[in-house]
Amino acid sequence: MKPVTIYTTAWCPYCHRAKALLNAKSVPFEEIDVTMDRKLRDEMEQKAGRHTVPQIWIGETHVGGSDDLHALERAGRLDAMLAG
């Protein structure tokens, strides 16, 4: 299974939705909390080209946010991406 990385903040409902989907599928992920860390948020923005959270990567592929992750699931493409 490819590694999953998700940049989050503590109060973000979309972050909670994305993590809930990954947890429901028993997908381990590395969570990087940028709530109070400007350096980590800057890193996320540089890598993603976006400033909103969550920002999610599967392996080296930037998936986008929670809506993007759920769209992959609805399209039946998420499991294949995770498997690589």
MMTF fields as JSON, N, C-alpha, C and O atoms, coordinates in Angstrom:
{
  "mmtfVersion": "1.0.0",
  "mmtfProducer": "UNKNOWN",
  "numBonds": 335,
  "numAtoms": 336,
  "numGroups": 84,
  "numChains": 1,
  "numModels": 1,
  "chainsPerModel": [1],
  "groupsPerChain": [84],
  "chainIdList": ["A"],
  "bondAtomList": [4, 2, 8, 6, 12, 10, 16, 14, 20, 18, 24, 22, 28, 26, 32, 30, 36, 34, 40, 38, 44, 42, 48, 46, 52, 50, 56, 54, 60, 58, 64, 62, 68, 66, 72, 70, 76, 74, 80, 78, 84, 82, 88, 86, 92, 90, 96, 94, 100, 98, 104, 102, 108, 106, 112, 110, 116, 114, 120, 118, 124, 122, 128, 126, 132, 130, 136, 134, 140, 138, 144, 142, 148, 146, 152, 150, 156, 154, 160, 158, 164, 162, 168, 166, 172, 170, 176, 174, 180, 178, 184, 182, 188, 186, 192, 190, 196, 194, 200, 198, 204, 202, 208, 206, 212, 210, 216, 214, 220, 218, 224, 222, 228, 226, 232, 230, 236, 234, 240, 238, 244, 242, 248, 246, 252, 250, 256, 254, 260, 258, 264, 262, 268, 266, 272, 270, 276, 274, 280, 278, 284, 282, 288, 286, 292, 290, 296, 294, 300, 298, 304, 302, 308, 306, 312, 310, 316, 314, 320, 318, 324, 322, 328, 326, 332, 330],
  "bondOrderList": [1, 1, 1, 1, 1, 1, 1, 1, 1, 1, 1, 1, 1, 1, 1, 1, 1, 1, 1, 1, 1, 1, 1, 1, 1, 1, 1, 1, 1, 1, 1, 1, 1, 1, 1, 1, 1, 1, 1, 1, 1, 1, 1, 1, 1, 1, 1, 1, 1, 1, 1, 1, 1, 1, 1, 1, 1, 1, 1, 1, 1, 1, 1, 1, 1, 1, 1, 1, 1, 1, 1, 1, 1, 1, 1, 1, 1, 1, 1, 1, 1, 1, 1],
  "groupList": [{"groupName": "MET", "atomNameList": ["N", "CA", "C", "O"], "elementList": ["N", "C", "C", "O"], "formalChargeList": [0, 0, 0, 0], "bondAtomList": [1, 0, 2, 1, 3, 2], "bondOrderList": [1, 1, 2], "singleLetterCode": "M", "chemCompType": "L-PEPTIDE LINKING"}, {"groupName": "LYS", "atomNameList": ["N", "CA", "C", "O"], "elementList": ["N", "C", "C", "O"], "formalChargeList": [0, 0, 0, 0], "bondAtomList": [1, 0, 2, 1, 3, 2], "bondOrderList": [1, 1, 2], "singleLetterCode": "K", "chemCompType": "L-PEPTIDE LINKING"}, {"groupName": "PRO", "atomNameList": ["N", "CA", "C", "O"], "elementList": ["N", "C", "C", "O"], "formalChargeList": [0, 0, 0, 0], "bondAtomList": [1, 0, 2, 1, 3, 2], "bondOrderList": [1, 1, 2], "singleLetterCode": "P", "chemCompType": "L-PEPTIDE LINKING"}, {"groupName": "VAL", "atomNameList": ["N", "CA", "C", "O"], "elementList": ["N", "C", "C", "O"], "formalChargeList": [0, 0, 0, 0], "bondAtomList": [1, 0, 2, 1, 3, 2], "bondOrderList": [1, 1, 2], "singleLetterCode": "V", "chemCompType": "L-PEPTIDE LINKING"}, {"groupName": "THR", "atomNameList": ["N", "CA", "C", "O"], "elementList": ["N", "C", "C", "O"], "formalChargeList": [0, 0, 0, 0], "bondAtomList": [1, 0, 2, 1, 3, 2], "bondOrderList": [1, 1, 2], "singleLetterCode": "T", "chemCompType": "L-PEPTIDE LINKING"}, {"groupName": "ILE", "atomNameList": ["N", "CA", "C", "O"], "elementList": ["N", "C", "C", "O"], "formalChargeList": [0, 0, 0, 0], "bondAtomList": [1, 0, 2, 1, 3, 2], "bondOrderList": [1, 1, 2], "singleLetterCode": "I", "chemCompType": "L-PEPTIDE LINKING"}, {"groupName": "TYR", "atomNameList": ["N", "CA", "C", "O"], "elementList": ["N", "C", "C", "O"], "formalChargeList": [0, 0, 0, 0], "bondAtomList": [1, 0, 2, 1, 3, 2], "bondOrderList": [1, 1, 2], "singleLetterCode": "Y", "chemCompType": "L-PEPTIDE LINKING"}, {"groupName": "ALA", "atomNameList": ["N", "CA", "C", "O"], "elementList": ["N", "C", "C", "O"], "formalChargeList": [0, 0, 0, 0], "bondAtomList": [1, 0, 2, 1, 3, 2], "bondOrderList": [1, 1, 2], "singleLetterCode": "A", "chemCompType": "L-PEPTIDE LINKING"}, {"groupName": "TRP", "atomNameList": ["N", "CA", "C", "O"], "elementList": ["N", "C", "C", "O"], "formalChargeList": [0, 0, 0, 0], "bondAtomList": [1, 0, 2, 1, 3, 2], "bondOrderList": [1, 1, 2], "singleLetterCode": "W", "chemCompType": "L-PEPTIDE LINKING"}, {"groupName": "CYS", "atomNameList": ["N", "CA", "C", "O"], "elementList": ["N", "C", "C", "O"], "formalChargeList": [0, 0, 0, 0], "bondAtomList": [1, 0, 2, 1, 3, 2], "bondOrderList": [1, 1, 2], "singleLetterCode": "C", "chemCompType": "L-PEPTIDE LINKING"}, {"groupName": "HIS", "atomNameList": ["N", "CA", "C", "O"], "elementList": ["N", "C", "C", "O"], "formalChargeList": [0, 0, 0, 0], "bondAtomList": [1, 0, 2, 1, 3, 2], "bondOrderList": [1, 1, 2], "singleLetterCode": "H", "chemCompType": "L-PEPTIDE LINKING"}, {"groupName": "ARG", "atomNameList": ["N", "CA", "C", "O"], "elementList": ["N", "C", "C", "O"], "formalChargeList": [0, 0, 0, 0], "bondAtomList": [1, 0, 2, 1, 3, 2], "bondOrderList": [1, 1, 2], "singleLetterCode": "R", "chemCompType": "L-PEPTIDE LINKING"}, {"groupName": "LEU", "atomNameList": ["N", "CA", "C", "O"], "elementList": ["N", "C", "C", "O"], "formalChargeList": [0, 0, 0, 0], "bondAtomList": [1, 0, 2, 1, 3, 2], "bondOrderList": [1, 1, 2], "singleLetterCode": "L", "chemCompType": "L-PEPTIDE LINKING"}, {"groupName": "ASN", "atomNameList": ["N", "CA", "C", "O"], "elementList": ["N", "C", "C", "O"], "formalChargeList": [0, 0, 0, 0], "bondAtomList": [1, 0, 2, 1, 3, 2], "bondOrderList": [1, 1, 2], "singleLetterCode": "N", "chemCompType": "L-PEPTIDE LINKING"}, {"groupName": "SER", "atomNameList": ["N", "CA", "C", "O"], "elementList": ["N", "C", "C", "O"], "formalChargeList": [0, 0, 0, 0], "bondAtomList": [1, 0, 2, 1, 3, 2], "bondOrderList": [1, 1, 2], "singleLetterCode": "S", "chemCompType": "L-PEPTIDE LINKING"}, {"groupName": "PHE", "atomNameList": ["N", "CA", "C", "O"], "elementList": ["N", "C", "C", "O"], "formalChargeList": [0, 0, 0, 0], "bondAtomList": [1, 0, 2, 1, 3, 2], "bondOrderList": [1, 1, 2], "singleLetterCode": "F", "chemCompType": "L-PEPTIDE LINKING"}, {"groupName": "GLU", "atomNameList": ["N", "CA", "C", "O"], "elementList": ["N", "C", "C", "O"], "formalChargeList": [0, 0, 0, 0], "bondAtomList": [1, 0, 2, 1, 3, 2], "bondOrderList": [1, 1, 2], "singleLetterCode": "E", "chemCompType": "L-PEPTIDE LINKING"}, {"groupName": "ASP", "atomNameList": ["N", "CA", "C", "O"], "elementList": ["N", "C", "C", "O"], "formalChargeList": [0, 0, 0, 0], "bondAtomList": [1, 0, 2, 1, 3, 2], "bondOrderList": [1, 1, 2], "singleLetterCode": "D", "chemCompType": "L-PEPTIDE LINKING"}, {"groupName": "GLN", "atomNameList": ["N", "CA", "C", "O"], "elementList": ["N", "C", "C", "O"], "formalChargeList": [0, 0, 0, 0], "bondAtomList": [1, 0, 2, 1, 3, 2], "bondOrderList": [1, 1, 2], "singleLetterCode": "Q", "chemCompType": "L-PEPTIDE LINKING"}, {"groupName": "GLY", "atomNameList": ["N", "CA", "C", "O"], "elementList": ["N", "C", "C", "O"], "formalChargeList": [0, 0, 0, 0], "bondAtomList": [1, 0, 2, 1, 3, 2], "bondOrderList": [1, 1, 2], "singleLetterCode": "G", "chemCompType": "PEPTIDE LINKING"}],
  "groupTypeList": [0, 1, 2, 3, 4, 5, 6, 4, 4, 7, 8, 9, 2, 6, 9, 10, 11, 7, 1, 7, 12, 12, 13, 7, 1, 14, 3, 2, 15, 16, 16, 5, 17, 3, 4, 0, 17, 11, 1, 12, 11, 17, 16, 0, 16, 18, 1, 7, 19, 11, 10, 4, 3, 2, 18, 5, 8, 5, 19, 16, 4, 10, 3, 19, 19, 14, 17, 17, 12, 10, 7, 12, 16, 11, 7, 19, 11, 12, 17, 7, 0, 12, 7, 19],
  "groupIdList": [1, 2, 3, 4, 5, 6, 7, 8, 9, 10, 11, 12, 13, 14, 15, 16, 17, 18, 19, 20, 21, 22, 23, 24, 25, 26, 27, 28, 29, 30, 31, 32, 33, 34, 35, 36, 37, 38, 39, 40, 41, 42, 43, 44, 45, 46, 47, 48, 49, 50, 51, 52, 53, 54, 55, 56, 57, 58, 59, 60, 61, 62, 63, 64, 65, 66, 67, 68, 69, 70, 71, 72, 73, 74, 75, 76, 77, 78, 79, 80, 81, 82, 83, 84],
  "secStructList": [7, 7, 7, 3, 3, 3, 3, 3, 7, 6, 6, 7, 2, 2, 2, 2, 2, 2, 2, 2, 2, 2, 2, 2, 6, 6, 7, 7, 7, 3, 3, 3, 3, 7, 6, 6, 7, 2, 2, 2, 2, 2, 2, 2, 2, 2, 2, 2, 1, 7, 7, 1, 1, 7, 3, 3, 3, 3, 6, 6, 3, 3, 3, 3, 1, 2, 2, 2, 2, 2, 2, 2, 2, 2, 6, 6, 7, 2, 2, 2, 2, 2, 2, 7],
  "xCoordList": [0.843, 0.0, 0.889, 1.872, 0.531, 1.29, 1.078, 0.002, 2.097, 1.93, 0.989, 0.981, 0.209, -0.715, -0.285, -0.009, -0.236, 0.103, -1.03, -1.515, -1.449, -2.536, -2.169, -1.883, -2.187, -1.966, -3.321, -4.28, -3.404, -4.681, -4.538, -3.437, -5.704, -5.765, -6.771, -7.606, -6.685, -7.51, -9.0, -9.815, -9.375, -10.78, -11.451, -12.589, -10.777, -11.261, -12.206, -11.774, -13.498, -14.416, -14.076, -14.34, -13.496, -13.109, -11.942, -11.85, -11.061, -9.963, -10.525, -10.08, -11.495, -12.113, -12.816, -12.76, -13.477, -14.148, -13.144, -13.359, -12.041, -11.027, -10.409, -10.238, -10.079, -9.494, -10.487, -10.097, -11.772, -12.793, -12.883, -13.016, -12.814, -12.839, -11.631, -11.764, -10.455, -9.245, -9.311, -8.944, -9.775, -9.912, -10.929, -10.709, -12.036, -13.062, -12.521, -12.972, -11.553, -10.938, -9.683, -8.974, -9.41, -8.222, -6.927, -6.0, -6.884, -5.696, -4.866, -5.333, -3.64, -2.782, -2.343, -2.168, -2.169, -1.734, -0.877, -0.988, -0.022, 0.768, 0.015, -0.24, -0.334, -1.032, -0.029, 0.718, -0.025, 0.833, -0.081, -0.73, -0.123, -1.009, -0.324, 0.724, -0.934, -0.354, -1.081, -0.913, -1.886, -2.712, -1.916, -2.299, -0.85, -0.077, 1.36, 2.245, 1.592, 2.96, 3.049, 2.739, 3.472, 3.548, 4.532, 4.306, 5.627, 6.623, 6.03, 6.236, 5.295, 4.664, 3.573, 3.417, 2.816, 1.779, 2.42, 1.921, 3.529, 4.249, 4.743, 4.662, 5.257, 5.71, 4.558, 4.717, 3.398, 2.218, 1.817, 1.551, 1.772, 1.368, 2.332, 1.914, 3.612, 4.611, 4.43, 4.477, 4.221, 4.073, 2.751, 2.714, 1.673, 0.342, -0.069, -0.892, 0.512, 0.054, -1.305, -1.964, -1.72, -3.003, -2.782, -1.818, -3.676, -3.524, -4.576, -4.518, -5.535, -6.594, -6.206, -5.37, -6.836, -6.638, -7.948, -9.01, -7.906, -6.695, -6.069, -6.718, -4.806, -4.115, -3.59, -2.95, -3.869, -3.644, -2.773, -2.97, -1.805, -0.958, -1.098, -1.157, -1.15, -1.037, 0.247, 0.353, 1.228, 2.563, 3.046, 3.012, 3.49, 3.971, 2.872, 3.121, 1.671, 0.574, -0.255, -0.806, -0.337, -1.186, -2.631, -2.994, -3.446, -4.851, -5.678, -6.615, -5.34, -6.114, -6.691, -6.021, -7.959, -8.603, -9.573, -9.562, -10.414, -11.381, -12.375, -12.675, -12.886, -13.854, -13.222, -13.877, -11.951, -11.238, -11.069, -11.253, -10.717, -10.554, -11.876, -11.903, -12.966, -14.275, -14.728, -15.393, -14.38, -14.722, -14.009, -14.592, -12.742, -12.017, -12.704, -12.816, -13.16, -13.854, -15.154, -15.438, -15.938, -17.212, -16.993, -17.806, -15.888, -15.586, -14.966, -14.726, -14.704, -14.108, -12.622, -12.08, -11.957, -10.549, -9.604, -8.392, -10.13, -9.271, -8.479, -7.277, -9.124, -8.428, -7.263, -6.202, -7.445, -6.367, -5.205, -4.043, -5.521, -4.452, -3.668, -2.441, -4.385, -3.725, -2.851, -1.768, -3.314, -2.573, -1.345, -0.341, -1.444, -0.301, -0.157, 0.761],
  "yCoordList": [-1.178, 0.0, 1.243, 1.318, 2.205, 3.449, 4.252, 4.2, 4.99, 5.826, 6.995, 7.549, 7.354, 8.478, 9.542, 9.251, 10.785, 11.926, 12.926, 13.226, 13.441, 14.41, 15.568, 15.373, 16.767, 17.988, 18.452, 18.548, 18.742, 19.061, 20.236, 20.696, 20.704, 21.562, 20.934, 20.124, 21.31, 20.689, 20.956, 20.093, 22.112, 22.503, 22.318, 22.748, 21.697, 21.599, 20.402, 19.257, 20.651, 19.525, 18.678, 17.476, 19.294, 18.535, 17.596, 16.501, 18.032, 17.161, 15.938, 14.813, 16.168, 15.059, 14.098, 12.884, 14.622, 13.765, 12.901, 11.705, 13.528, 12.786, 11.687, 10.555, 12.024, 11.024, 9.914, 8.753, 10.256, 9.243, 8.253, 7.05, 8.743, 7.848, 6.92, 5.713, 7.486, 6.66, 5.638, 4.479, 6.06, 5.126, 4.026, 2.867, 4.377, 3.387, 2.332, 1.186, 2.726, 1.795, 1.144, 0.412, 1.411, 0.889, 1.27, 0.467, 2.501, 3.011, 3.796, 4.803, 3.35, 4.137, 5.414, 5.427, 6.477, 7.731, 8.514, 8.365, 9.349, 10.277, 11.597, 12.183, 12.055, 13.327, 14.401, 14.238, 15.49, 16.623, 17.783, 18.377, 18.095, 19.14, 20.499, 20.753, 21.361, 22.685, 23.783, 24.968, 23.386, 24.336, 25.523, 26.669, 25.282, 26.369, 26.416, 26.937, 25.885, 25.8, 26.431, 25.788, 27.685, 28.422, 27.776, 27.773, 27.228, 26.594, 25.39, 25.226, 24.547, 23.381, 23.797, 23.171, 24.849, 25.329, 25.861, 25.613, 26.594, 27.094, 25.929, 25.977, 24.878, 23.677, 23.057, 22.694, 22.94, 22.382, 23.23, 22.698, 24.54, 25.441, 25.363, 25.398, 25.258, 25.155, 23.854, 23.857, 22.737, 21.439, 21.338, 20.81, 21.842, 21.652, 22.772, 22.572, 23.948, 25.094, 25.582, 26.359, 25.144, 25.522, 25.868, 25.411, 26.677, 27.074, 26.468, 26.659, 25.74, 25.155, 23.756, 23.079, 23.35, 21.995, 21.241, 21.863, 19.936, 19.121, 19.151, 19.482, 18.798, 18.498, 17.081, 16.749, 16.249, 14.811, 14.31, 14.667, 13.474, 12.791, 11.298, 10.8, 10.59, 9.133, 8.844, 9.078, 8.329, 8.214, 9.604, 10.517, 9.767, 11.07, 11.858, 12.967, 11.309, 11.943, 12.828, 12.363, 14.107, 15.029, 14.798, 15.005, 14.372, 14.078, 15.356, 15.527, 16.241, 17.46, 17.425, 17.029, 17.85, 17.929, 16.797, 15.778, 16.991, 15.979, 15.668, 14.501, 16.698, 16.464, 15.637, 14.773, 15.901, 15.15, 13.685, 12.78, 13.461, 12.104, 11.34, 10.187, 11.979, 11.328, 11.09, 10.092, 11.983, 11.783, 10.556, 9.794, 10.362, 9.164, 7.905, 6.91, 7.954, 6.805, 6.52, 5.371, 7.563, 7.376, 6.831, 6.06, 7.237, 6.781, 5.385, 4.824, 4.82, 3.49, 3.474, 2.427, 4.614, 4.714, 4.794, 4.656, 5.013, 5.218, 3.96, 4.045, 2.806, 1.575, 1.283, 0.852, 1.51, 1.269, 2.229, 1.841, 3.488, 4.451, 4.044, 4.133, 3.595, 3.187, 1.963, 1.857, 1.047, -0.186, 0.064, -0.64, 1.069, 1.41, 0.494, 0.658],
  "zCoordList": [0.0, 0.0, 0.0, 0.737, -0.83, -0.893, 0.387, 0.982, 0.811, 2.004, 1.72, 0.62, 2.714, 2.606, 3.608, 4.772, 3.128, 3.975, 3.876, 2.785, 5.025, 5.046, 5.976, 7.158, 5.414, 6.187, 6.706, 5.94, 8.006, 8.645, 9.608, 9.912, 10.078, 11.258, 12.214, 11.81, 13.467, 14.505, 14.317, 14.644, 13.807, 13.77, 12.406, 12.22, 11.472, 10.098, 9.917, 10.053, 9.609, 9.415, 8.184, 8.168, 7.163, 5.971, 6.28, 5.724, 7.166, 7.603, 8.318, 8.09, 9.176, 9.912, 8.958, 9.157, 7.924, 6.934, 6.179, 5.981, 5.759, 5.004, 5.872, 5.42, 7.107, 8.011, 8.317, 8.442, 8.439, 8.706, 7.542, 7.767, 6.309, 5.152, 5.16, 4.954, 5.399, 5.427, 6.556, 6.366, 7.724, 8.854, 8.554, 8.908, 7.907, 7.569, 6.612, 6.618, 5.792, 4.847, 5.442, 4.75, 6.726, 7.426, 6.712, 6.605, 6.23, 5.543, 6.549, 7.082, 6.817, 7.701, 6.992, 5.774, 7.755, 7.16, 8.135, 9.352, 7.574, 8.374, 8.381, 7.329, 9.561, 9.695, 10.103, 11.067, 9.361, 9.687, 10.059, 9.199, 11.344, 11.866, 11.712, 12.306, 10.907, 10.647, 11.429, 11.142, 12.415, 13.16, 13.673, 13.433, 14.355, 14.982, 14.467, 15.146, 13.291, 12.775, 11.388, 10.385, 11.337, 10.078, 9.11, 7.9, 9.643, 8.779, 8.05, 6.847, 8.78, 8.151, 7.167, 6.119, 7.493, 6.574, 5.292, 4.195, 5.436, 4.261, 3.4, 2.172, 4.058, 3.344, 2.553, 1.387, 3.203, 2.543, 1.343, 0.265, 1.524, 0.448, -0.732, -1.889, -0.432, -1.497, -2.284, -3.514, -1.565, -2.221, -2.99, -4.101, -2.396, -2.97, -3.923, -4.817, -3.719, -4.485, -4.009, -4.701, -2.86, -2.249, -0.785, -0.172, -0.226, 1.171, 2.093, 3.308, 1.527, 2.346, 2.825, 2.226, 3.916, 4.427, 4.321, 4.328, 4.225, 4.17, 2.777, 1.785, 2.741, 1.484, 1.641, 2.639, 0.643, 0.766, -0.374, -1.535, -0.017, -0.996, -0.809, 0.316, -1.921, -1.927, -2.668, -3.872, -1.932, -2.504, -2.875, -2.05, -4.099, -4.583, -5.291, -5.763, -5.374, -6.103, -5.181, -4.183, -5.529, -4.776, -5.19, -6.348, -4.249, -4.502, -4.442, -5.222, -3.531, -3.3, -1.905, -0.952, -1.791, -0.494, -0.239, -0.93, 0.767, 1.17, 0.06, -0.196, -0.597, -1.68, -2.795, -3.379, -3.09, -4.13, -3.718, -4.532, -2.451, -1.938, -2.017, -2.447, -1.603, -1.653, -3.089, -3.369, -3.992, -5.407, -5.968, -6.74, -5.581, -6.006, -5.487, -6.203, -4.243, -3.648, -4.403, -4.738, -4.669, -5.386, -6.793, -7.303, -7.416, -8.78, -8.793, -9.862, -7.606, -7.53, -7.86, -8.215, -7.749, -8.118, -6.921, -7.088, -5.73, -4.568, -4.212, -3.959, -4.189, -3.81, -4.745, -4.294, -6.029, -6.994, -6.771, -6.89, -6.445, -6.17, -4.935, -4.91, -3.911, -2.672, -2.89, -2.313, -3.713, -3.954, -4.831, -4.729, -5.684, -6.535, -7.698, -8.503]
}
